[in-house]
Amino acid sequence: MTKPSTNGVTIALEGKVAFVTGASRGIGAAIALRLAQAGAVVAMTARDRAGLHRTEAAIESAGGRAWWRTADLASGAQIRSVTMATLREFGRVDILVNNAGLTFPQRVLEVGLREWRTTLDVNLLAPLLLVQAFTPGMIERRSGKIINISSQAGLGALEEHASYSASKSALHLLTQTMAVEFGRDNIQANCIAPTVILTDMAEQVWPPGPRSEAMRARIALGRFGKPSEVADAVLFLASPLSDFITGEVLSVDGGFRAR
Ligand code: NAP
């Protein structure tokens, strides 16, 4: 298997168990593949079996090992059963990637209770519950990486994203609280905040047209991102190369915030 490398430094995650949420498509599928290419065994979850099968097949054809269970991360009971199944299977999780997320584009005056609660449950509460399940083992082993995928919409306001922005900006402070509380246990907790990345979610929020062109024009590199480019940043934060980085919100945004 070819290992991703930077300047001749190979990132090797052999012997590590990674858990990736939302791995059925988009950014999560790219993250799962990248971590597996680096040698980690990857446990995955999402609701869509067919998507998880596809990611598993991509990992296996790259020579890696994947395992998955379906779960609706809006359900505390399903989160409990997927975390218990993972710990039964592998005994531990070394790298937790909270990637699953959703958005219901709505203006402030239109935000519905159901959409608000689902957004906060999946984008914010699920990462907390997963950290509560997997971090005690990291504390015992004095080693662990927590990587939460947030968004530029958690750093600056975006029309029609009230619930989403609230969930992602709260995820930043939740992550920083984790960094502070788990620092002495040698656990690093960081966020990645992408701009528009070309996935199903981006198709939903940024269909081709003048609005998406205006968004693209604000990105210094003049293009939207690729799922693999977020996965590369995750690989860095999952690796020993980032052992002195914690409580950070890393923008993967082509220079969107530089303006
Ligand atoms: P996507 O293509 O819509 O995929 C979302 C993933 O989350 C899917 O695997 C989906 O799996 C999973 N998911 C959603 N609701 C779930 C639930 N209730 N239970 C379990 N899994 C659930 O989105 P994406 O673009 O890859 O986004 C991934 C992450 O990046 C999200 O946190 C998103 O907020 C963030 N992000 C994306 C962009 C962008 O432009 N794409 C920009 C900034 C941040 P199932 O449907 O199979 O359950």
py3Dmol code that shows the C-alpha trace and the ligand (Angstrom):
import py3Dmol

protein = """\
ATOM      1  CA  MET A   1       0.000   0.000   0.000  1.00  0.00           C
ATOM      2  CA  THR A   2       1.338   3.480  -0.830  1.00  0.00           C
ATOM      3  CA  LYS A   3       1.546   5.741   2.207  1.00  0.00           C
ATOM      4  CA  PRO A   4       0.792   9.451   1.859  1.00  0.00           C
ATOM      5  CA  SER A   5       3.958  11.380   2.578  1.00  0.00           C
ATOM      6  CA  THR A   6       5.113  14.985   2.874  1.00  0.00           C
ATOM      7  CA  ASN A   7       8.711  16.014   2.124  1.00  0.00           C
ATOM      8  CA  GLY A   8       9.798  12.410   2.485  1.00  0.00           C
ATOM      9  CA  VAL A   9       8.198  12.043   5.949  1.00  0.00           C
ATOM     10  CA  THR A  10       5.847   9.087   5.873  1.00  0.00           C
ATOM     11  CA  ILE A  11       2.769   9.270   8.065  1.00  0.00           C
ATOM     12  CA  ALA A  12       2.230   5.769   9.400  1.00  0.00           C
ATOM     13  CA  LEU A  13      -0.798   4.924  11.518  1.00  0.00           C
ATOM     14  CA  GLU A  14      -0.243   1.165  11.713  1.00  0.00           C
ATOM     15  CA  GLY A  15      -1.656  -0.321  14.897  1.00  0.00           C
ATOM     16  CA  LYS A  16      -4.108   2.570  15.352  1.00  0.00           C
ATOM     17  CA  VAL A  17      -7.886   2.219  15.349  1.00  0.00           C
ATOM     18  CA  ALA A  18      -9.772   5.167  13.852  1.00  0.00           C
ATOM     19  CA  PHE A  19     -13.524   5.755  14.154  1.00  0.00           C
ATOM     20  CA  VAL A  20     -15.043   7.955  11.443  1.00  0.00           C
ATOM     21  CA  THR A  21     -18.660   9.140  11.412  1.00  0.00           C
ATOM     22  CA  GLY A  22     -20.487  10.003   8.209  1.00  0.00           C
ATOM     23  CA  ALA A  23     -18.234   7.702   6.182  1.00  0.00           C
ATOM     24  CA  SER A  24     -20.938   6.676   3.703  1.00  0.00           C
ATOM     25  CA  ARG A  25     -20.048   9.470   1.257  1.00  0.00           C
ATOM     26  CA  GLY A  26     -18.407  12.868   0.785  1.00  0.00           C
ATOM     27  CA  ILE A  27     -15.725  14.095   3.157  1.00  0.00           C
ATOM     28  CA  GLY A  28     -16.157  11.210   5.623  1.00  0.00           C
ATOM     29  CA  ALA A  29     -15.557   8.584   2.932  1.00  0.00           C
ATOM     30  CA  ALA A  30     -12.369  10.420   1.859  1.00  0.00           C
ATOM     31  CA  ILE A  31     -11.184  10.646   5.486  1.00  0.00           C
ATOM     32  CA  ALA A  32     -11.799   6.935   6.091  1.00  0.00           C
ATOM     33  CA  LEU A  33      -9.872   6.031   2.949  1.00  0.00           C
ATOM     34  CA  ARG A  34      -6.959   8.337   3.759  1.00  0.00           C
ATOM     35  CA  LEU A  35      -6.582   7.018   7.328  1.00  0.00           C
ATOM     36  CA  ALA A  36      -6.737   3.435   6.031  1.00  0.00           C
ATOM     37  CA  GLN A  37      -4.107   4.237   3.380  1.00  0.00           C
ATOM     38  CA  ALA A  38      -1.873   5.405   6.237  1.00  0.00           C
ATOM     39  CA  GLY A  39      -2.314   2.026   7.925  1.00  0.00           C
ATOM     40  CA  ALA A  40      -5.067   2.596  10.491  1.00  0.00           C
ATOM     41  CA  VAL A  41      -7.893   0.094  10.879  1.00  0.00           C
ATOM     42  CA  VAL A  42     -11.009   2.169  10.225  1.00  0.00           C
ATOM     43  CA  ALA A  43     -14.324   1.678  12.019  1.00  0.00           C
ATOM     44  CA  MET A  44     -17.080   3.647  10.315  1.00  0.00           C
ATOM     45  CA  THR A  45     -20.691   4.609  10.816  1.00  0.00           C
ATOM     46  CA  ALA A  46     -23.540   6.382   8.993  1.00  0.00           C
ATOM     47  CA  ARG A  47     -27.137   5.419   8.137  1.00  0.00           C
ATOM     48  CA  ASP A  48     -26.665   4.347   4.521  1.00  0.00           C
ATOM     49  CA  ARG A  49     -25.499   0.715   4.206  1.00  0.00           C
ATOM     50  CA  ALA A  50     -24.799   0.950   0.479  1.00  0.00           C
ATOM     51  CA  GLY A  51     -22.574   3.992   1.000  1.00  0.00           C
ATOM     52  CA  LEU A  52     -20.674   2.305   3.832  1.00  0.00           C
ATOM     53  CA  HIS A  53     -20.227  -0.757   1.610  1.00  0.00           C
ATOM     54  CA  ARG A  54     -18.772   1.472  -1.124  1.00  0.00           C
ATOM     55  CA  THR A  55     -16.283   3.083   1.283  1.00  0.00           C
ATOM     56  CA  GLU A  56     -15.348  -0.332   2.665  1.00  0.00           C
ATOM     57  CA  ALA A  57     -14.738  -1.619  -0.877  1.00  0.00           C
ATOM     58  CA  ALA A  58     -12.543   1.408  -1.700  1.00  0.00           C
ATOM     59  CA  ILE A  59     -10.511   0.830   1.471  1.00  0.00           C
ATOM     60  CA  GLU A  60     -10.132  -2.882   0.824  1.00  0.00           C
ATOM     61  CA  SER A  61      -9.064  -2.333  -2.773  1.00  0.00           C
ATOM     62  CA  ALA A  62      -6.385   0.058  -1.444  1.00  0.00           C
ATOM     63  CA  GLY A  63      -5.187  -2.784   0.804  1.00  0.00           C
ATOM     64  CA  GLY A  64      -6.669  -1.410   4.035  1.00  0.00           C
ATOM     65  CA  ARG A  65      -9.045  -2.780   6.657  1.00  0.00           C
ATOM     66  CA  ALA A  66     -12.497  -1.333   7.367  1.00  0.00           C
ATOM     67  CA  TRP A  67     -15.438  -2.298   9.570  1.00  0.00           C
ATOM     68  CA  TRP A  68     -18.809  -0.597   9.911  1.00  0.00           C
ATOM     69  CA  ARG A  69     -22.150  -0.511  11.696  1.00  0.00           C
ATOM     70  CA  THR A  70     -25.088   1.691  10.745  1.00  0.00           C
ATOM     71  CA  ALA A  71     -26.361   4.256  13.240  1.00  0.00           C
ATOM     72  CA  ASP A  72     -28.554   7.329  13.226  1.00  0.00           C
ATOM     73  CA  LEU A  73     -26.444   9.784  15.197  1.00  0.00           C
ATOM     74  CA  ALA A  74     -29.556  11.742  16.157  1.00  0.00           C
ATOM     75  CA  SER A  75     -30.350   8.820  18.468  1.00  0.00           C
ATOM     76  CA  GLY A  76     -28.501   8.463  21.767  1.00  0.00           C
ATOM     77  CA  ALA A  77     -29.479   4.768  21.907  1.00  0.00           C
ATOM     78  CA  GLN A  78     -27.988   4.084  18.460  1.00  0.00           C
ATOM     79  CA  ILE A  79     -24.814   5.959  19.399  1.00  0.00           C
ATOM     80  CA  ARG A  80     -24.524   3.759  22.492  1.00  0.00           C
ATOM     81  CA  SER A  81     -24.946   0.571  20.493  1.00  0.00           C
ATOM     82  CA  VAL A  82     -22.423   1.531  17.772  1.00  0.00           C
ATOM     83  CA  THR A  83     -19.799   2.579  20.326  1.00  0.00           C
ATOM     84  CA  MET A  84     -20.296  -0.627  22.317  1.00  0.00           C
ATOM     85  CA  ALA A  85     -20.025  -2.723  19.142  1.00  0.00           C
ATOM     86  CA  THR A  86     -16.821  -0.889  18.188  1.00  0.00           C
ATOM     87  CA  LEU A  87     -15.242  -1.405  21.597  1.00  0.00           C
ATOM     88  CA  ARG A  88     -16.279  -5.081  21.544  1.00  0.00           C
ATOM     89  CA  GLU A  89     -14.664  -5.491  18.119  1.00  0.00           C
ATOM     90  CA  PHE A  90     -11.435  -3.518  18.632  1.00  0.00           C
ATOM     91  CA  GLY A  91     -11.132  -2.863  22.370  1.00  0.00           C
ATOM     92  CA  ARG A  92     -10.263   0.794  21.780  1.00  0.00           C
ATOM     93  CA  VAL A  93     -10.368   3.841  19.514  1.00  0.00           C
ATOM     94  CA  ASP A  94      -7.172   5.892  19.096  1.00  0.00           C
ATOM     95  CA  ILE A  95      -8.419   8.453  16.552  1.00  0.00           C
ATOM     96  CA  LEU A  96     -11.989   9.759  16.671  1.00  0.00           C
ATOM     97  CA  VAL A  97     -13.176  11.763  13.671  1.00  0.00           C
ATOM     98  CA  ASN A  98     -16.555  13.414  14.195  1.00  0.00           C
ATOM     99  CA  ASN A  99     -17.382  14.203  10.591  1.00  0.00           C
ATOM    100  CA  ALA A 100     -21.112  13.426  10.186  1.00  0.00           C
ATOM    101  CA  GLY A 101     -23.133  16.576   9.791  1.00  0.00           C
ATOM    102  CA  LEU A 102     -26.226  17.960   8.188  1.00  0.00           C
ATOM    103  CA  THR A 103     -27.864  21.244   7.405  1.00  0.00           C
ATOM    104  CA  PHE A 104     -31.400  22.425   6.699  1.00  0.00           C
ATOM    105  CA  PRO A 105     -31.017  25.715   4.833  1.00  0.00           C
ATOM    106  CA  GLN A 106     -33.510  28.022   6.562  1.00  0.00           C
ATOM    107  CA  ARG A 107     -33.607  31.718   7.320  1.00  0.00           C
ATOM    108  CA  VAL A 108     -33.736  32.727  11.004  1.00  0.00           C
ATOM    109  CA  LEU A 109     -37.483  33.375  10.899  1.00  0.00           C
ATOM    110  CA  GLU A 110     -38.121  29.971   9.316  1.00  0.00           C
ATOM    111  CA  VAL A 111     -36.081  27.769  11.649  1.00  0.00           C
ATOM    112  CA  GLY A 112     -38.285  24.881  12.764  1.00  0.00           C
ATOM    113  CA  LEU A 113     -37.966  23.118  16.102  1.00  0.00           C
ATOM    114  CA  ARG A 114     -37.488  19.721  14.482  1.00  0.00           C
ATOM    115  CA  GLU A 115     -34.714  20.948  12.160  1.00  0.00           C
ATOM    116  CA  TRP A 116     -33.008  22.892  14.989  1.00  0.00           C
ATOM    117  CA  ARG A 117     -33.005  19.842  17.263  1.00  0.00           C
ATOM    118  CA  THR A 118     -31.831  17.401  14.579  1.00  0.00           C
ATOM    119  CA  THR A 119     -29.005  19.753  13.564  1.00  0.00           C
ATOM    120  CA  LEU A 120     -27.843  20.228  17.139  1.00  0.00           C
ATOM    121  CA  ASP A 121     -28.227  16.497  17.911  1.00  0.00           C
ATOM    122  CA  VAL A 122     -26.160  15.283  14.947  1.00  0.00           C
ATOM    123  CA  ASN A 123     -23.622  18.121  14.644  1.00  0.00           C
ATOM    124  CA  LEU A 124     -22.995  18.843  18.333  1.00  0.00           C
ATOM    125  CA  LEU A 125     -24.448  16.312  20.776  1.00  0.00           C
ATOM    126  CA  ALA A 126     -23.265  13.223  18.849  1.00  0.00           C
ATOM    127  CA  PRO A 127     -19.591  14.349  18.946  1.00  0.00           C
ATOM    128  CA  LEU A 128     -19.921  14.857  22.715  1.00  0.00           C
ATOM    129  CA  LEU A 129     -21.472  11.398  23.243  1.00  0.00           C
ATOM    130  CA  LEU A 130     -18.817   9.749  21.064  1.00  0.00           C
ATOM    131  CA  VAL A 131     -16.052  11.492  22.989  1.00  0.00           C
ATOM    132  CA  GLN A 132     -17.651  10.313  26.230  1.00  0.00           C
ATOM    133  CA  ALA A 133     -17.612   6.735  24.897  1.00  0.00           C
ATOM    134  CA  PHE A 134     -14.087   6.603  23.482  1.00  0.00           C
ATOM    135  CA  THR A 135     -11.992   9.050  25.513  1.00  0.00           C
ATOM    136  CA  PRO A 136     -11.817   7.113  28.825  1.00  0.00           C
ATOM    137  CA  GLY A 137      -9.710   4.482  27.005  1.00  0.00           C
ATOM    138  CA  MET A 138      -7.517   7.224  25.482  1.00  0.00           C
ATOM    139  CA  ILE A 139      -6.994   8.641  28.984  1.00  0.00           C
ATOM    140  CA  GLU A 140      -5.930   5.209  30.272  1.00  0.00           C
ATOM    141  CA  ARG A 141      -3.461   4.830  27.400  1.00  0.00           C
ATOM    142  CA  ARG A 142      -2.345   8.510  27.673  1.00  0.00           C
ATOM    143  CA  SER A 143      -2.748   8.899  23.919  1.00  0.00           C
ATOM    144  CA  GLY A 144      -5.539   9.933  21.573  1.00  0.00           C
ATOM    145  CA  LYS A 145      -6.658  12.249  18.804  1.00  0.00           C
ATOM    146  CA  ILE A 146     -10.077  13.871  18.553  1.00  0.00           C
ATOM    147  CA  ILE A 147     -10.793  15.612  15.244  1.00  0.00           C
ATOM    148  CA  ASN A 148     -14.098  17.389  14.787  1.00  0.00           C
ATOM    149  CA  ILE A 149     -15.189  18.621  11.372  1.00  0.00           C
ATOM    150  CA  SER A 150     -16.826  22.000  11.768  1.00  0.00           C
ATOM    151  CA  SER A 151     -17.177  24.668   9.074  1.00  0.00           C
ATOM    152  CA  GLN A 152     -16.353  28.209   8.042  1.00  0.00           C
ATOM    153  CA  ALA A 153     -20.032  28.763   8.854  1.00  0.00           C
ATOM    154  CA  GLY A 154     -19.015  28.270  12.505  1.00  0.00           C
ATOM    155  CA  LEU A 155     -16.566  31.188  12.253  1.00  0.00           C
ATOM    156  CA  GLY A 156     -18.675  33.703  10.368  1.00  0.00           C
ATOM    157  CA  ALA A 157     -22.343  34.171   9.624  1.00  0.00           C
ATOM    158  CA  LEU A 158     -23.864  32.677   6.507  1.00  0.00           C
ATOM    159  CA  GLU A 159     -27.423  33.399   5.421  1.00  0.00           C
ATOM    160  CA  GLU A 160     -29.849  30.476   5.838  1.00  0.00           C
ATOM    161  CA  HIS A 161     -27.495  28.657   8.230  1.00  0.00           C
ATOM    162  CA  ALA A 162     -28.731  29.679  11.682  1.00  0.00           C
ATOM    163  CA  SER A 163     -28.960  26.190  13.216  1.00  0.00           C
ATOM    164  CA  TYR A 164     -25.918  24.927  11.341  1.00  0.00           C
ATOM    165  CA  SER A 165     -23.726  27.883  12.344  1.00  0.00           C
ATOM    166  CA  ALA A 166     -24.899  27.640  15.951  1.00  0.00           C
ATOM    167  CA  SER A 167     -23.981  23.929  16.008  1.00  0.00           C
ATOM    168  CA  LYS A 168     -20.565  24.423  14.404  1.00  0.00           C
ATOM    169  CA  SER A 169     -19.479  27.450  16.462  1.00  0.00           C
ATOM    170  CA  ALA A 170     -20.523  25.582  19.628  1.00  0.00           C
ATOM    171  CA  LEU A 171     -18.459  22.629  18.375  1.00  0.00           C
ATOM    172  CA  HIS A 172     -15.398  24.908  18.342  1.00  0.00           C
ATOM    173  CA  LEU A 173     -15.756  25.760  22.030  1.00  0.00           C
ATOM    174  CA  LEU A 174     -16.681  22.187  22.906  1.00  0.00           C
ATOM    175  CA  THR A 175     -13.479  21.023  21.169  1.00  0.00           C
ATOM    176  CA  GLN A 176     -11.399  23.643  22.947  1.00  0.00           C
ATOM    177  CA  THR A 177     -12.907  22.547  26.275  1.00  0.00           C
ATOM    178  CA  MET A 178     -11.872  18.976  25.426  1.00  0.00           C
ATOM    179  CA  ALA A 179      -8.356  20.200  24.591  1.00  0.00           C
ATOM    180  CA  VAL A 180      -8.115  21.908  27.982  1.00  0.00           C
ATOM    181  CA  GLU A 181      -9.622  19.034  29.995  1.00  0.00           C
ATOM    182  CA  PHE A 182      -7.702  16.225  28.243  1.00  0.00           C
ATOM    183  CA  GLY A 183      -4.382  18.018  27.653  1.00  0.00           C
ATOM    184  CA  ARG A 184      -2.650  16.514  30.681  1.00  0.00           C
ATOM    185  CA  ASP A 185      -3.715  13.082  29.413  1.00  0.00           C
ATOM    186  CA  ASN A 186      -1.804  13.682  26.170  1.00  0.00           C
ATOM    187  CA  ILE A 187      -4.976  13.791  24.058  1.00  0.00           C
ATOM    188  CA  GLN A 188      -5.175  16.368  21.272  1.00  0.00           C
ATOM    189  CA  ALA A 189      -8.586  17.756  20.267  1.00  0.00           C
ATOM    190  CA  ASN A 190      -8.870  19.951  17.186  1.00  0.00           C
ATOM    191  CA  CYS A 191     -11.431  21.166  14.656  1.00  0.00           C
ATOM    192  CA  ILE A 192     -11.143  21.460  10.909  1.00  0.00           C
ATOM    193  CA  ALA A 193     -13.241  24.231   9.396  1.00  0.00           C
ATOM    194  CA  PRO A 194     -13.640  23.754   5.638  1.00  0.00           C
ATOM    195  CA  THR A 195     -15.136  26.176   3.169  1.00  0.00           C
ATOM    196  CA  VAL A 196     -17.284  24.774   0.345  1.00  0.00           C
ATOM    197  CA  ILE A 197     -16.102  21.258  -0.464  1.00  0.00           C
ATOM    198  CA  LEU A 198     -17.589  19.561  -3.506  1.00  0.00           C
ATOM    199  CA  THR A 199     -19.924  16.940  -1.973  1.00  0.00           C
ATOM    200  CA  ASP A 200     -23.667  16.224  -1.810  1.00  0.00           C
ATOM    201  CA  MET A 201     -23.986  18.799   0.982  1.00  0.00           C
ATOM    202  CA  ALA A 202     -22.360  21.462  -1.185  1.00  0.00           C
ATOM    203  CA  GLU A 203     -24.679  20.548  -4.082  1.00  0.00           C
ATOM    204  CA  GLN A 204     -27.627  21.117  -1.730  1.00  0.00           C
ATOM    205  CA  VAL A 205     -26.393  24.440  -0.342  1.00  0.00           C
ATOM    206  CA  TRP A 206     -24.459  25.846  -3.320  1.00  0.00           C
ATOM    207  CA  PRO A 207     -26.186  24.779  -6.558  1.00  0.00           C
ATOM    208  CA  PRO A 208     -24.557  26.286  -9.674  1.00  0.00           C
ATOM    209  CA  GLY A 209     -25.609  29.914 -10.143  1.00  0.00           C
ATOM    210  CA  PRO A 210     -24.674  33.478  -9.241  1.00  0.00           C
ATOM    211  CA  ARG A 211     -24.716  32.793  -5.477  1.00  0.00           C
ATOM    212  CA  SER A 212     -22.179  29.975  -5.703  1.00  0.00           C
ATOM    213  CA  GLU A 213     -20.074  31.997  -8.174  1.00  0.00           C
ATOM    214  CA  ALA A 214     -19.968  34.879  -5.664  1.00  0.00           C
ATOM    215  CA  MET A 215     -18.894  32.422  -2.950  1.00  0.00           C
ATOM    216  CA  ARG A 216     -16.163  30.997  -5.154  1.00  0.00           C
ATOM    217  CA  ALA A 217     -14.917  34.506  -5.900  1.00  0.00           C
ATOM    218  CA  ARG A 218     -14.300  35.034  -2.161  1.00  0.00           C
ATOM    219  CA  ILE A 219     -11.921  32.059  -2.027  1.00  0.00           C
ATOM    220  CA  ALA A 220      -8.338  33.207  -2.647  1.00  0.00           C
ATOM    221  CA  LEU A 221      -7.444  30.057  -4.596  1.00  0.00           C
ATOM    222  CA  GLY A 222     -10.494  30.641  -6.814  1.00  0.00           C
ATOM    223  CA  ARG A 223     -12.049  27.198  -6.449  1.00  0.00           C
ATOM    224  CA  PHE A 224     -14.018  25.013  -4.075  1.00  0.00           C
ATOM    225  CA  GLY A 225     -12.231  22.258  -2.161  1.00  0.00           C
ATOM    226  CA  LYS A 226     -12.093  18.504  -2.671  1.00  0.00           C
ATOM    227  CA  PRO A 227     -12.948  15.912   0.006  1.00  0.00           C
ATOM    228  CA  SER A 228      -9.389  14.542  -0.247  1.00  0.00           C
ATOM    229  CA  GLU A 229      -8.025  17.961   0.756  1.00  0.00           C
ATOM    230  CA  VAL A 230      -9.956  17.825   4.036  1.00  0.00           C
ATOM    231  CA  ALA A 231      -8.824  14.212   4.491  1.00  0.00           C
ATOM    232  CA  ASP A 232      -5.175  15.296   4.160  1.00  0.00           C
ATOM    233  CA  ALA A 233      -5.640  17.787   7.012  1.00  0.00           C
ATOM    234  CA  VAL A 234      -7.287  15.068   9.110  1.00  0.00           C
ATOM    235  CA  LEU A 235      -4.340  12.776   8.431  1.00  0.00           C
ATOM    236  CA  PHE A 236      -1.978  15.459   9.756  1.00  0.00           C
ATOM    237  CA  LEU A 237      -4.068  15.988  12.912  1.00  0.00           C
ATOM    238  CA  ALA A 238      -4.327  12.215  13.426  1.00  0.00           C
ATOM    239  CA  SER A 239      -0.562  11.772  13.201  1.00  0.00           C
ATOM    240  CA  PRO A 240       2.335  12.395  15.590  1.00  0.00           C
ATOM    241  CA  LEU A 241       3.318  15.367  13.369  1.00  0.00           C
ATOM    242  CA  SER A 242       0.646  17.376  15.217  1.00  0.00           C
ATOM    243  CA  ASP A 243       1.357  16.210  18.775  1.00  0.00           C
ATOM    244  CA  PHE A 244       1.859  19.800  20.055  1.00  0.00           C
ATOM    245  CA  ILE A 245      -1.277  21.154  18.366  1.00  0.00           C
ATOM    246  CA  THR A 246      -4.484  21.107  20.383  1.00  0.00           C
ATOM    247  CA  GLY A 247      -7.546  23.321  20.790  1.00  0.00           C
ATOM    248  CA  GLU A 248      -7.014  24.629  17.269  1.00  0.00           C
ATOM    249  CA  VAL A 249      -9.567  25.400  14.569  1.00  0.00           C
ATOM    250  CA  LEU A 250      -7.739  24.702  11.319  1.00  0.00           C
ATOM    251  CA  SER A 251      -9.282  26.402   8.293  1.00  0.00           C
ATOM    252  CA  VAL A 252      -9.148  24.292   5.138  1.00  0.00           C
ATOM    253  CA  ASP A 253     -10.585  27.035   3.010  1.00  0.00           C
ATOM    254  CA  GLY A 254      -8.351  27.994   0.089  1.00  0.00           C
ATOM    255  CA  GLY A 255      -7.775  31.375   1.726  1.00  0.00           C
ATOM    256  CA  PHE A 256     -11.446  32.232   2.297  1.00  0.00           C
ATOM    257  CA  ARG A 257     -10.633  33.696   5.729  1.00  0.00           C
ATOM    258  CA  ALA A 258      -7.594  35.567   4.453  1.00  0.00           C
ATOM    259  CA  ARG A 259      -9.796  38.328   3.019  1.00  0.00           C
TER     260      ARG A 259
END
"""
ligand_1 = """\
48
NAP
P -22.570 14.933 2.965
O -22.003 14.596 1.645
O -23.967 15.414 3.067
O -22.356 13.669 3.936
C -22.786 13.768 5.279
C -22.393 12.512 6.012
O -22.940 12.610 7.345
C -22.984 11.283 5.347
O -22.075 10.216 5.449
C -24.214 11.010 6.197
O -24.473 9.622 6.241
C -23.765 11.482 7.582
N -24.929 11.813 8.388
C -25.785 12.840 8.218
N -26.785 12.756 9.112
C -26.551 11.633 9.858
C -27.227 10.997 10.919
N -28.387 11.468 11.401
N -26.700 9.865 11.431
C -25.559 9.350 10.940
N -24.852 9.912 9.936
C -25.359 11.044 9.400
O -21.706 16.040 3.714
P -20.160 16.444 3.581
O -20.108 17.590 2.694
O -19.319 15.254 3.313
O -19.919 16.989 5.075
C -19.158 16.288 6.036
C -18.848 17.238 7.178
O -18.146 18.372 6.679
C -20.093 17.778 7.871
O -19.866 17.871 9.264
C -20.245 19.158 7.282
O -20.921 20.037 8.138
C -18.803 19.557 7.082
N -18.605 20.599 6.070
C -18.933 20.370 4.758
C -18.733 21.394 3.840
C -19.060 21.235 2.375
O -19.074 22.229 1.648
N -19.312 20.027 1.886
C -18.213 22.619 4.255
C -17.897 22.808 5.585
C -18.090 21.790 6.489
P -25.900 8.930 6.004
O -26.737 9.841 5.166
O -25.530 7.635 5.377
O -26.435 8.757 7.394
"""
view = py3Dmol.view(width=600, height=400)
view.addModel(protein, "pdb")
view.setStyle({"model": 0}, {"cartoon": {"style": "trace"}})
view.addModel(ligand_1, "xyz")
view.setStyle({"model": 1}, {"stick": {}})
view.zoomTo()
view.show()
